[in-house]
Amino acid sequence: MKSLFSLLILAYFFFPRVDIITIGSGSIRVNDFIAIISILTAFLYLLSNQNKSIFFINRAFKIYLIFISVSLISALFSGFSTSLVNVIRLLEYALFYFVGVAMLSAGVDFKRLSIQLLAIGLVFLVLEFSGVSFDHRWTGGNRAVLTFAGPYEVATFFGFLYFFYQKLHHKMGSFIFILTAQSRITLLYFMLVYGYKSFKIFMTHGSIVKKFFISSTFLIVISLILITDNRFSQTFSKLEKTVSISMQESENRTFSGNRNDYFDLFLKREMPLQGIENIDHSLAMRLITWGDVISVVNYSLKNTVIGSGPGYFGAAVDGAFIRILGENGIIGLIVFIIFLSALYKEFNNFQLGHSILLLIVTGLMIDIFYSSKIMPLIFIYLAYTTQYYKKTHKTAVEALYDN
């Protein structure tokens, strides 16, 4: 059974994105069927092995169910049918928690699974940079995408796993994805984390040799990041002009309350930027879109309190927190922040808080908490850490791999 679980999870994460049915702004994919099979298999296993299964409902999981309830209320008041489809998608992600419980109960080796995810990812990466196409929709340049929705998803996926790996070569392997995906927000987080760690070690260790080694290593890592993604320097040098132009454009845009009006504005967000040089177009389009979302939020009391409904803003807003505010209102945003706080506390029991902080920082610029790869990964590993802690009361990250 443990081999079946591992196979299903690997298939879910790496099967190419193939849409079967399109529903409004969303779609039903092959991965959804793999998810259904995985979830049903997990429930059947847990029901048939009640005496053997260790089962605890995590606090973070309970709070996420409250968030789904808020999303359902928003959907019922939204006035468009496909909003309910998006709620079902959120529920699908949450149910992977039970897949994680079943996997642990069945004896799945999570250390081995994590390494398998890395190894298969590297194979896909080599194939992709060798010219093999996986029929993805990404058209943004020569960046690692694999079978994911975009490079940001690749960087976050392996950035999350990075903190679970104990051996240096596994960490280096996952960092390859972060470099080749060139997600600036993920790279920035790793720069800050290791900049702080290097400074802390630098200040507490008196050896001149150690200080030289630490500072040299840090400078090499930073140089690799900047060489791999020169958009960092472009962003910083163009930041002031980008913000100024974006704010000016946002003031000139009006929302009349119709959902089609929002999409008209969304499709025209690039028009005022055409021909303008020395700005970060990616950041500018985000700022303009966020201004449009805020206009939707401010349009009515309902939009402010419970949001305009899941899926209202289409496939992406390029900012998870601003999207949650827009779709689920202030109530939904507060509940989700509480969920993240509980999630951080749970993972930090195993000194894995950075894996959640990475998601939070990435969420500032990317709709990462709506990702069909990231959320199931979170809930599988949340179940694993929760069940293992309740069973053993061990908190060191190394203890996760004792079994």
Residue pairs with C-beta under 8 A, 6 or more apart in sequence:
1 45
1 106
2 103
2 106
2 107
2 108
2 109
4 41
5 38
5 41
5 42
5 99
5 102
5 103
5 106
5 108
6 103
6 108
6 112
6 113
6 116
8 34
8 37
8 38
8 41
9 38
9 99
9 103
9 113
9 380
10 116
10 117
10 120
11 34
12 31
12 34
12 35
12 38
12 376
13 117
13 157
13 373
13 376
13 377
14 120
14 121
14 124
14 146
14 147
15 30
15 31
15 34
15 147
16 30
16 134
16 135
16 136
16 147
17 29
17 31
17 134
17 135
17 136
17 137
17 147
17 148
17 149
18 29
18 30
18 135
19 27
19 28
19 29
20 27
20 28
20 29
20 30
20 32
20 33
21 27
21 28
23 82
23 85
24 80
24 81
24 82
24 85
24 311
25 82
25 311
25 314
25 315
26 82
26 85
26 86
26 89
26 311
26 315
29 372
31 372
32 92
35 92
35 96
35 376
36 92
38 96
38 99
39 92
39 95
39 96
39 98
39 99
41 99
41 102
42 98
42 99
42 101
42 102
42 103
43 98
43 102
45 53
45 102
45 105
45 106
46 53
46 55
46 98
46 101
46 102
46 105
49 105
52 105
53 101
53 102
53 105
54 101
54 104
54 105
54 387
54 390
54 391
55 101
55 387
56 386
56 387
56 390
58 97
58 342
58 346
58 382
58 383
58 386
59 342
59 346
60 339
60 342
60 343
60 345
60 346
60 382
61 94
61 97
61 379
61 382
61 383
61 386
63 335
63 338
63 339
63 342
64 94
64 339
65 94
66 335
66 339
67 90
67 328
67 332
67 335
67 336
67 339
68 87
68 90
68 91
68 94
70 306
70 328
70 329
70 331
70 332
70 335
71 86
71 87
71 90
71 310
71 327
71 328
71 332
72 84
72 87
73 306
74 83
74 306
74 307
74 308
74 309
74 310
74 327
74 328
74 329
74 332
75 83
75 84
75 86
75 87
75 309
75 310
77 302
77 306
77 309
78 308
78 309
78 310
78 312
79 309
80 259
80 309
80 311
80 312
82 311
83 309
83 310
83 311
83 312
85 311
86 310
86 311
87 310
89 370
89 372
90 310
93 372
93 375
93 376
93 379
94 375
94 379
95 379
96 375
96 376
96 379
96 380
96 383
97 379
97 380
97 382
97 383
98 383
99 376
99 379
99 380
99 383
100 379
100 380
100 381
100 382
100 383
100 384
100 387
101 383
101 387
103 110
103 113
103 380
103 383
103 384
104 110
104 383
104 384
104 387
104 388
105 387
107 403
109 403
110 381
110 384
110 400
110 401
111 400
111 401
114 161
114 164
114 165
114 170
115 170
117 161
118 158
118 161
118 165
118 170
118 173
118 174
121 146
121 154
121 158
121 177
122 173
122 176
124 134
124 146
124 147
125 144
125 146
125 176
125 177
125 180
128 134
128 144
128 145
128 146
129 142
129 144
129 180
134 145
134 146
134 147
136 145
136 146
136 147
136 148
136 149
137 149
138 145
138 149
138 150
138 151
140 150
140 151
143 151
143 180
143 181
143 182
144 151
144 154
144 155
144 177
144 180
144 181
144 182
145 151
145 154
145 181
146 154
148 154
148 157
148 373
149 371
149 372
149 373
151 181
151 182
151 183
152 181
152 183
152 185
152 186
152 362
152 366
152 368
153 368
153 371
153 373
153 374
154 177
154 180
154 181
154 183
155 177
155 178
155 181
155 182
155 183
155 186
155 187
155 362
156 183
156 186
156 358
156 359
156 362
156 366
156 368
156 371
156 374
157 177
157 373
157 374
157 377
158 174
158 175
158 177
158 178
159 174
159 177
159 178
159 186
159 189
159 190
159 355
159 358
159 362
160 355
160 358
160 359
160 374
160 377
160 378
160 381
161 174
161 355
161 377
162 171
162 174
162 175
162 178
162 355
163 352
163 354
163 355
163 358
163 397
164 352
164 355
164 381
164 397
164 400
165 171
165 173
165 174
166 397
166 398
166 401
175 190
178 186
178 187
178 190
179 187
179 224
179 225
179 228
179 229
180 228
182 228
182 229
182 231
183 362
183 366
184 229
184 231
184 232
184 235
184 365
185 361
185 362
185 364
185 365
185 366
186 358
186 362
187 225
187 228
187 229
187 232
188 232
188 361
189 357
189 358
189 361
189 362
190 225
191 221
191 222
191 225
193 354
194 218
194 221
195 218
195 222
198 214
198 215
198 217
198 218
201 210
201 214
202 211
202 214
202 215
205 211
205 214
225 232
226 232
226 233
231 280
234 280
235 280
235 283
237 278
238 278
238 279
238 280
239 280
239 283
241 278
241 279
242 279
242 280
242 283
242 284
242 287
243 287
245 272
245 273
245 276
245 279
245 284
246 283
246 284
246 287
246 288
246 291
247 287
247 291
249 272
249 273
249 288
249 291
250 287
250 288
250 291
250 292
252 272
253 265
253 288
253 291
253 292
253 295
254 295
255 261
255 262
255 265
255 292
255 295
255 296
255 299
257 299
257 300
259 308
259 312
262 292
262 296
262 312
262 313
263 314
265 292
266 289
266 292
266 313
266 314
269 285
269 288
269 289
269 292
270 281
270 285
272 288
273 279
273 281
273 284
273 285
285 318
286 318
286 319
286 365
289 317
289 318
289 319
290 317
290 319
290 322
293 313
293 317
293 322
293 323
293 325
293 326
294 322
294 326
296 303
296 308
296 312
296 313
296 326
297 303
297 304
297 307
297 308
297 325
297 326
297 329
298 304
302 329
303 326
303 329
304 329
304 330
305 329
305 330
305 331
306 328
306 329
306 331
306 332
307 324
307 325
307 326
307 327
307 328
307 329
307 332
308 326
308 327
309 327
310 327
310 328
311 327
312 326
312 327
313 323
313 326
313 327
316 323
316 367
317 323
317 326
317 367
318 365
318 366
318 367
319 363
319 364
319 365
319 366
319 367
320 362
320 363
320 364
320 366
320 367
320 368
320 369
320 370
321 333
321 336
321 363
321 364
323 367
323 370
324 332
324 333
324 336
324 369
325 332
325 333
328 335
328 336
336 369
340 356
340 359
340 360
343 356
343 378
343 382
344 353
344 356
344 357
344 360
346 382
346 385
346 386
347 353
347 355
347 356
347 381
347 382
347 385
348 356
349 385
349 389
349 395
350 385
350 389
350 395
350 396
350 397
350 399
350 400
351 395
351 396
351 397
352 385
352 397
359 368
359 369
359 374
359 378
362 368
363 369
368 374
369 375
384 400
385 400
388 394
388 399
388 400
388 403
389 395
392 399
392 402
394 402
